[in-house]
Each structure stands twice: as C-alpha cells, then as structure tokens.
C-alpha cells in the first residue's frame, strides 16, 4: 500500500506544481460583469433603476449576435462605481446554455484561460467563439456554476471600482469543496474565511446555521453559501452582492427609481445587508459595513 500512496502523493504534487505554474489570466474586477437577461420591454427601466441606485452610466444599446449560433439581442454595459452588469434583451429565443451563466470575466487570453480552467476542474460548456468585439467561452465549475470568460480585440481601460462586488454562489455540501478548490486554483485566489456555523438568520431563517466561504482573487470577490436548499425567496436567486458606502441612502434611491426592497436592511455579522429586485425581475444583494 505504501508504494501506491507514494505514487499518488507524487502525482498530486506534480499536478499542484503544474497548476501553480499556470499564468493568472485575470485582468481586474472592474472588467468583470454580472449578466442580466431581461425582456426587451424591461431593458430601459432596468438600466434607469440600476444606474439611479448605484450611479454610473450605460454604453449605447446595440442589437447584435452574442452567441455562436443565430440569435439577436440588445446589449449594453452598465458601469457603476460598485460593479458592472452586461444587460441582454433577447429578440429571439435564448440559445442554450446562454442565460445560465452568471458572470463574465475578462481574461488576457480566452483560449489559454479555458485550458487552465479545464486543468483546474472546470468543463467547457461553450467552446471559444468570435463575437463582434472579441472572443467568448463558457465554463462550468463543479456544482454547476457557469461563468463566461471573454477577451476583447481592443483592450478596454476602466477605472478601478470604489467597492468590489461579490459573486454569490449557492451550493450543496457535496460540491462546495470541489468548486472552491477548482476555482481557487484557476483564479490564483485564496480563501479569506470559511465559517461553518454562520447564523441562518443571514439567509432569512429563524434558526440554524450554514457554511459561508469567502474567496478573493484577481476576478474580485466570491461568497459560497453552502445550504440544504431550504431557502425562502429571494435567497438563492441573487447572483451578485454589491458593497456600498451608505446602505440606507442606496435603498432610498432604489425605491425612488422603481426597484423593490424585498429584504429589509438587517445585521449580518460584520455588515448590514438588504435585497433589491429591479424592474425586469433581477435580484441583487446590497451591503455595507456596520
């Protein structure tokens, strides 16, 4: 048994060394976006409400094909000081598996980044393809977490964010460690905290606990929420958590712009948090330091 153990250990070390030598393809959190799919009739209302809530502005809306097969959608980038969103209003049915990816991460080389993601444990869900301004791909991480990786023909230059948002990922216990291990290897990230008994009140529960894992990398922040799936709406439907300087003022702007506060402001450990639903149905978490 000992020779087999030695062989396995050497293989693990070789694999770890190979991953450690893989370049970090991240460009920066200000280039990463949450993907928001809304009906064409709701696009303008969503953009107005989102920018009124968080500040910033939208690029001009264009109608393009952003998939490798035939489709048509409006597309625009909404940039705010606390994070950006890519807004899509499809005029045609959305081809599978588009609409299931949560975020788009800008990388320095999309083909190489996909190979690195594969080596770390992700599957290629949509192979790299050309789009009007670059190349895209979608990878699926353990637990069914889909993310877009993209590259621009002309590298954009965006100002750093005032606050870096967090990718909020709900997973069952059986796949959480596999996801965290794979993503951290790919992203050259680190686990900032791993709280195995976070209070269930953070998820709207009256009791109990859940596991909360926070990750930091060149792609920004991610929070993995490990639950049994017994969640009241809207928990689990939000994709991103936005950090703001003044939570109460942000919620007031949201209400005035047509968004709904679907979870009121409340304490969560070292932060105060709430949940918003914007026109078109998109749900986002918002938080600030206490």
One Martini backbone bead per residue (centre of mass of N, CA, C, O) as a GRO file, in nm:
protein
  290
    1UNK     BB    1   0.055   0.064  -0.017
    2UNK     BB    2   0.290   0.267  -0.003
    3UNK     BB    3   0.362   0.298  -0.305
    4UNK     BB    4   0.085   0.407  -0.388
    5UNK     BB    5   0.095   0.655  -0.206
    6UNK     BB    6   0.347   0.777  -0.334
    7UNK     BB    7   0.238   0.806  -0.619
    8UNK     BB    8  -0.003   0.986  -0.547
    9UNK     BB    9   0.164   1.214  -0.419
   10UNK     BB   10   0.335   1.281  -0.670
   11UNK     BB   11   0.095   1.348  -0.853
   12UNK     BB   12  -0.013   1.581  -0.681
   13UNK     BB   13   0.242   1.754  -0.691
   14UNK     BB   14   0.253   1.780  -0.999
   15UNK     BB   15  -0.023   1.913  -1.030
   16UNK     BB   16   0.031   2.158  -0.846
   17UNK     BB   17   0.276   2.265  -1.004
   18UNK     BB   18   0.128   2.309  -1.271
   19UNK     BB   19  -0.084   2.512  -1.161
   20UNK     BB   20   0.122   2.718  -1.041
   21UNK     BB   21   0.240   2.777  -1.345
   22UNK     BB   22  -0.010   2.909  -1.417
   23UNK     BB   23  -0.141   3.165  -1.535
   24UNK     BB   24  -0.284   3.477  -1.474
   25UNK     BB   25  -0.585   3.595  -1.651
   26UNK     BB   26  -0.652   3.833  -1.502
   27UNK     BB   27  -0.744   4.189  -1.505
   28UNK     BB   28  -1.012   4.281  -1.334
   29UNK     BB   29  -1.295   4.372  -1.157
   30UNK     BB   30  -1.386   4.611  -1.357
   31UNK     BB   31  -1.427   4.375  -1.601
   32UNK     BB   32  -1.657   4.250  -1.445
   33UNK     BB   33  -1.978   4.080  -1.496
   34UNK     BB   34  -2.313   4.080  -1.475
   35UNK     BB   35  -2.570   3.883  -1.604
   36UNK     BB   36  -2.859   4.035  -1.766
   37UNK     BB   37  -3.185   3.903  -1.823
   38UNK     BB   38  -3.432   4.072  -2.018
   39UNK     BB   39  -3.688   4.203  -2.139
   40UNK     BB   40  -3.705   4.438  -2.376
   41UNK     BB   41  -3.927   4.611  -2.214
   42UNK     BB   42  -3.712   4.626  -1.944
   43UNK     BB   43  -3.435   4.755  -2.001
   44UNK     BB   44  -3.464   5.061  -1.946
   45UNK     BB   45  -3.568   5.037  -1.655
   46UNK     BB   46  -3.329   4.889  -1.541
   47UNK     BB   47  -3.106   5.094  -1.608
   48UNK     BB   48  -3.224   5.334  -1.457
   49UNK     BB   49  -3.233   5.200  -1.175
   50UNK     BB   50  -2.940   5.109  -1.144
   51UNK     BB   51  -2.805   5.392  -1.182
   52UNK     BB   52  -2.968   5.537  -0.956
   53UNK     BB   53  -2.859   5.354  -0.726
   54UNK     BB   54  -2.520   5.341  -0.811
   55UNK     BB   55  -2.458   5.479  -1.061
   56UNK     BB   56  -2.342   5.586  -1.356
   57UNK     BB   57  -2.338   5.410  -1.683
   58UNK     BB   58  -2.424   5.359  -2.023
   59UNK     BB   59  -2.397   5.221  -2.300
   60UNK     BB   60  -2.488   5.188  -2.596
   61UNK     BB   61  -2.734   5.040  -2.764
   62UNK     BB   62  -2.725   4.715  -2.917
   63UNK     BB   63  -2.778   4.493  -3.199
   64UNK     BB   64  -2.683   4.147  -3.162
   65UNK     BB   65  -2.454   3.872  -3.177
   66UNK     BB   66  -2.351   3.660  -2.877
   67UNK     BB   67  -2.356   3.389  -3.032
   68UNK     BB   68  -2.266   3.102  -3.225
   69UNK     BB   69  -2.560   3.133  -3.294
   70UNK     BB   70  -2.858   3.222  -3.390
   71UNK     BB   71  -2.923   3.566  -3.284
   72UNK     BB   72  -3.097   3.835  -3.086
   73UNK     BB   73  -2.971   4.134  -2.912
   74UNK     BB   74  -2.950   4.343  -2.673
   75UNK     BB   75  -2.659   4.554  -2.576
   76UNK     BB   76  -2.509   4.649  -2.252
   77UNK     BB   77  -2.300   4.854  -2.045
   78UNK     BB   78  -2.303   4.885  -1.689
   79UNK     BB   79  -2.138   5.138  -1.505
   80UNK     BB   80  -2.016   5.132  -1.171
   81UNK     BB   81  -1.855   5.183  -0.862
   82UNK     BB   82  -1.973   4.862  -0.774
   83UNK     BB   83  -2.028   4.759  -1.068
   84UNK     BB   84  -2.108   4.546  -1.345
   85UNK     BB   85  -2.338   4.512  -1.632
   86UNK     BB   86  -2.480   4.282  -1.861
   87UNK     BB   87  -2.733   4.361  -2.097
   88UNK     BB   88  -3.010   4.148  -2.206
   89UNK     BB   89  -3.250   4.163  -2.497
   90UNK     BB   90  -3.409   3.923  -2.641
   91UNK     BB   91  -3.559   3.870  -2.968
   92UNK     BB   92  -3.491   3.580  -2.925
   93UNK     BB   93  -3.437   3.292  -2.843
   94UNK     BB   94  -3.237   3.146  -2.605
   95UNK     BB   95  -2.959   2.983  -2.635
   96UNK     BB   96  -2.820   2.715  -2.541
   97UNK     BB   97  -2.670   2.816  -2.224
   98UNK     BB   98  -2.783   3.085  -2.229
   99UNK     BB   99  -2.857   3.246  -1.909
  100UNK     BB  100  -2.679   3.053  -1.701
  101UNK     BB  101  -2.478   3.262  -1.673
  102UNK     BB  102  -2.349   3.492  -1.430
  103UNK     BB  103  -2.063   3.573  -1.558
  104UNK     BB  104  -1.798   3.801  -1.674
  105UNK     BB  105  -1.450   3.735  -1.754
  106UNK     BB  106  -1.167   3.898  -1.806
  107UNK     BB  107  -0.905   3.799  -2.029
  108UNK     BB  108  -0.593   3.766  -2.190
  109UNK     BB  109  -0.671   3.447  -2.277
  110UNK     BB  110  -0.920   3.243  -2.364
  111UNK     BB  111  -0.793   2.974  -2.449
  112UNK     BB  112  -0.599   2.945  -2.207
  113UNK     BB  113  -0.813   2.976  -1.982
  114UNK     BB  114  -0.977   2.726  -2.050
  115UNK     BB  115  -0.748   2.524  -2.005
  116UNK     BB  116  -0.704   2.604  -1.709
  117UNK     BB  117  -0.989   2.532  -1.615
  118UNK     BB  118  -0.974   2.236  -1.692
  119UNK     BB  119  -0.725   2.170  -1.507
  120UNK     BB  120  -0.894   2.260  -1.240
  121UNK     BB  121  -1.220   2.132  -1.316
  122UNK     BB  122  -1.349   2.236  -1.566
  123UNK     BB  123  -1.594   2.275  -1.813
  124UNK     BB  124  -1.677   2.302  -2.150
  125UNK     BB  125  -1.973   2.445  -2.260
  126UNK     BB  126  -1.844   2.682  -2.448
  127UNK     BB  127  -1.665   2.726  -2.697
  128UNK     BB  128  -1.472   2.923  -2.845
  129UNK     BB  129  -1.579   3.246  -2.983
  130UNK     BB  130  -1.684   3.486  -3.192
  131UNK     BB  131  -1.736   3.830  -3.161
  132UNK     BB  132  -1.770   4.165  -3.231
  133UNK     BB  133  -1.511   4.221  -2.989
  134UNK     BB  134  -1.415   3.899  -2.975
  135UNK     BB  135  -1.403   3.643  -2.720
  136UNK     BB  136  -1.578   3.340  -2.611
  137UNK     BB  137  -1.679   3.154  -2.309
  138UNK     BB  138  -1.801   2.857  -2.127
  139UNK     BB  139  -1.788   2.749  -1.791
  140UNK     BB  140  -1.806   2.455  -1.569
  141UNK     BB  141  -1.836   2.405  -1.244
  142UNK     BB  142  -1.858   2.259  -0.974
  143UNK     BB  143  -2.215   2.250  -0.925
  144UNK     BB  144  -2.303   2.432  -1.183
  145UNK     BB  145  -2.102   2.680  -1.241
  146UNK     BB  146  -2.147   2.947  -1.462
  147UNK     BB  147  -1.894   3.102  -1.680
  148UNK     BB  148  -1.762   3.370  -1.842
  149UNK     BB  149  -1.513   3.408  -2.091
  150UNK     BB  150  -1.325   3.701  -2.205
  151UNK     BB  151  -1.216   3.888  -2.508
  152UNK     BB  152  -1.057   4.176  -2.641
  153UNK     BB  153  -0.929   4.316  -2.911
  154UNK     BB  154  -0.970   4.584  -2.745
  155UNK     BB  155  -0.848   4.702  -2.471
  156UNK     BB  156  -0.982   4.807  -2.196
  157UNK     BB  157  -1.028   5.115  -1.986
  158UNK     BB  158  -1.085   5.106  -1.637
  159UNK     BB  159  -1.174   5.205  -1.350
  160UNK     BB  160  -1.160   5.160  -1.043
  161UNK     BB  161  -1.329   5.050  -0.782
  162UNK     BB  162  -1.475   5.136  -0.487
  163UNK     BB  163  -1.632   4.855  -0.493
  164UNK     BB  164  -1.626   4.509  -0.464
  165UNK     BB  165  -1.799   4.264  -0.570
  166UNK     BB  166  -1.999   3.964  -0.515
  167UNK     BB  167  -2.011   3.634  -0.582
  168UNK     BB  168  -2.312   3.444  -0.539
  169UNK     BB  169  -2.289   3.097  -0.424
  170UNK     BB  170  -2.500   2.822  -0.437
  171UNK     BB  171  -2.442   2.516  -0.244
  172UNK     BB  172  -2.386   2.205  -0.182
  173UNK     BB  173  -2.192   2.011   0.017
  174UNK     BB  174  -2.090   1.806  -0.212
  175UNK     BB  175  -1.958   2.071  -0.402
  176UNK     BB  176  -1.802   2.299  -0.259
  177UNK     BB  177  -1.503   2.203  -0.243
  178UNK     BB  178  -1.466   2.158  -0.545
  179UNK     BB  179  -1.514   2.444  -0.632
  180UNK     BB  180  -1.307   2.594  -0.460
  181UNK     BB  181  -1.057   2.444  -0.557
  182UNK     BB  182  -1.084   2.504  -0.861
  183UNK     BB  183  -1.110   2.816  -0.858
  184UNK     BB  184  -0.855   2.888  -0.698
  185UNK     BB  185  -0.657   2.768  -0.894
  186UNK     BB  186  -0.733   2.937  -1.143
  187UNK     BB  187  -0.739   3.237  -0.984
  188UNK     BB  188  -0.525   3.269  -0.766
  189UNK     BB  189  -0.655   3.232  -0.491
  190UNK     BB  190  -0.833   3.283  -0.170
  191UNK     BB  191  -0.929   3.196   0.146
  192UNK     BB  192  -1.057   3.416   0.379
  193UNK     BB  193  -1.315   3.240   0.471
  194UNK     BB  194  -1.457   2.965   0.698
  195UNK     BB  195  -1.788   2.935   0.799
  196UNK     BB  196  -1.971   2.666   0.955
  197UNK     BB  197  -2.169   2.870   1.163
  198UNK     BB  198  -2.357   3.049   1.025
  199UNK     BB  199  -2.627   3.227   1.054
  200UNK     BB  200  -2.948   3.177   0.929
  201UNK     BB  201  -3.038   3.482   0.927
  202UNK     BB  202  -2.877   3.554   0.659
  203UNK     BB  203  -3.127   3.363   0.512
  204UNK     BB  204  -3.408   3.411   0.678
  205UNK     BB  205  -3.383   3.249   0.926
  206UNK     BB  206  -3.471   3.146   1.265
  207UNK     BB  207  -3.238   2.926   1.237
  208UNK     BB  208  -2.947   2.797   1.242
  209UNK     BB  209  -2.701   2.694   0.994
  210UNK     BB  210  -2.416   2.778   0.781
  211UNK     BB  211  -2.191   2.789   0.512
  212UNK     BB  212  -1.919   3.040   0.473
  213UNK     BB  213  -1.736   3.137   0.178
  214UNK     BB  214  -1.448   3.341   0.116
  215UNK     BB  215  -1.320   3.496  -0.188
  216UNK     BB  216  -1.004   3.595  -0.344
  217UNK     BB  217  -0.920   3.774  -0.656
  218UNK     BB  218  -0.867   3.903  -0.972
  219UNK     BB  219  -1.201   3.866  -0.999
  220UNK     BB  220  -1.252   3.916  -0.699
  221UNK     BB  221  -1.538   3.825  -0.533
  222UNK     BB  222  -1.654   3.540  -0.328
  223UNK     BB  223  -1.957   3.365  -0.219
  224UNK     BB  224  -2.019   3.067  -0.042
  225UNK     BB  225  -2.337   2.901  -0.002
  226UNK     BB  226  -2.404   2.640   0.224
  227UNK     BB  227  -2.689   2.433   0.165
  228UNK     BB  228  -3.016   2.257   0.170
  229UNK     BB  229  -3.237   2.445   0.002
  230UNK     BB  230  -3.403   2.588   0.244
  231UNK     BB  231  -3.543   2.858   0.079
  232UNK     BB  232  -3.638   3.176   0.077
  233UNK     BB  233  -3.758   3.412  -0.090
  234UNK     BB  234  -3.466   3.535  -0.266
  235UNK     BB  235  -3.284   3.317  -0.189
  236UNK     BB  236  -3.062   3.223  -0.464
  237UNK     BB  237  -3.131   3.452  -0.694
  238UNK     BB  238  -2.882   3.589  -0.640
  239UNK     BB  239  -2.557   3.684  -0.782
  240UNK     BB  240  -2.501   3.969  -0.642
  241UNK     BB  241  -2.293   4.171  -0.423
  242UNK     BB  242  -2.318   4.510  -0.311
  243UNK     BB  243  -2.100   4.750  -0.213
  244UNK     BB  244  -2.163   5.023   0.013
  245UNK     BB  245  -2.148   5.317   0.200
  246UNK     BB  246  -2.483   5.364   0.198
  247UNK     BB  247  -2.754   5.182   0.248
  248UNK     BB  248  -2.997   5.370   0.295
  249UNK     BB  249  -2.951   5.550   0.044
  250UNK     BB  250  -2.968   5.323  -0.163
  251UNK     BB  251  -3.259   5.232  -0.099
  252UNK     BB  252  -3.390   5.503  -0.164
  253UNK     BB  253  -3.306   5.510  -0.463
  254UNK     BB  254  -3.440   5.248  -0.544
  255UNK     BB  255  -3.732   5.321  -0.483
  256UNK     BB  256  -3.736   5.585  -0.667
  257UNK     BB  257  -3.657   5.393  -0.940
  258UNK     BB  258  -3.842   5.100  -0.908
  259UNK     BB  259  -3.742   4.939  -0.686
  260UNK     BB  260  -3.735   4.659  -0.460
  261UNK     BB  261  -3.755   4.581  -0.121
  262UNK     BB  262  -3.732   4.232  -0.025
  263UNK     BB  263  -3.503   4.295   0.197
  264UNK     BB  264  -3.439   4.426   0.473
  265UNK     BB  265  -3.242   4.578   0.671
  266UNK     BB  266  -2.963   4.397   0.826
  267UNK     BB  267  -2.777   4.205   1.027
  268UNK     BB  268  -2.434   4.059   0.931
  269UNK     BB  269  -2.217   4.073   1.137
  270UNK     BB  270  -1.997   4.292   0.955
  271UNK     BB  271  -2.291   4.369   0.834
  272UNK     BB  272  -2.523   4.523   0.616
  273UNK     BB  273  -2.837   4.405   0.463
  274UNK     BB  274  -3.000   4.357   0.138
  275UNK     BB  275  -3.279   4.335  -0.104
  276UNK     BB  276  -3.321   4.359  -0.461
  277UNK     BB  277  -3.571   4.447  -0.717
  278UNK     BB  278  -3.572   4.495  -1.045
  279UNK     BB  279  -3.666   4.574  -1.330
  280UNK     BB  280  -3.741   4.243  -1.464
  281UNK     BB  281  -3.634   4.073  -1.174
  282UNK     BB  282  -3.368   4.146  -1.069
  283UNK     BB  283  -3.149   4.023  -0.813
  284UNK     BB  284  -2.989   4.195  -0.527
  285UNK     BB  285  -2.734   4.243  -0.318
  286UNK     BB  286  -2.682   4.467  -0.029
  287UNK     BB  287  -2.391   4.627   0.131
  288UNK     BB  288  -2.239   4.721   0.451
  289UNK     BB  289  -2.089   4.848   0.685
  290UNK     BB  290  -2.176   4.908   1.017
   0.00000   0.00000   0.00000
